Every structure is written in C-alpha cells, then in structure tokens.
Amino acid sequence: MELIPVEGNSGLFRDSKSGAILNCSGNEFSAYLQTKERKLKEIEQFNTMNDKIEQLGNLKNDVDELKNMMKLILSKLDSES
C-alpha cells in the first residue's frame, strides 16, 4: 500500500490503490480517544444523576404516603375520643 501525502494536510494520506483518505496522525487519534473517554464519563455521570433524581422522587412519594397514613390514623383517633 502506497500512501500519497494530501496537499495542505500534514496528517492525511491517500491510499494509491483504493483512493481512500487516511488519517495517520497519532496525536489526532489520541485526542479522539481522550474526547471519547470524556464523553463516556459525562454520559455515566448524567445517568447517575438521573438515577438519583428518580430515587429522590420515590422518597418524596413515600414521605407523602406516610403523611397521609398519619393523618388518617390521627383522624381515626380524634373520632374515637
């Protein structure tokens, strides 16, 4: 496979057989991997935050349910006295 440098782009080469443009810059690939890893971490953090928000919503519903039960118990106690 013979690679022909692309004019005006130091990291790009054309494959003489297929005509495909290849990026042979190691620095750009490393930067891509770092960006990909950072984005995956951001997605993981976002999912973790969503899980915590859902848990808080569930806790709020549980507290509301307990409050309603306490009101019912207190109203029954008041009606008995």
Rosetta blueprint (number, residue, H / E / L):
1 M L
2 E L
3 L E
4 I E
5 P E
6 V L
7 E L
8 G L
9 N L
10 S L
11 G L
12 L E
13 F E
14 R E
15 D E
16 S L
17 K L
18 S L
19 G L
20 A L
21 I E
22 L E
23 N E
24 C L
25 S L
26 G H
27 N H
28 E H
29 F H
30 S H
31 A H
32 Y H
33 L H
34 Q H
35 T H
36 K H
37 E H
38 R H
39 K H
40 L H
41 K H
42 E H
43 I H
44 E H
45 Q H
46 F H
47 N H
48 T H
49 M H
50 N H
51 D H
52 K H
53 I H
54 E H
55 Q H
56 L H
57 G H
58 N H
59 L H
60 K H
61 N H
62 D H
63 V H
64 D H
65 E H
66 L H
67 K H
68 N H
69 M H
70 M H
71 K H
72 L H
73 I H
74 L H
75 S H
76 K H
77 L H
78 D H
79 S H
80 E H
81 S L
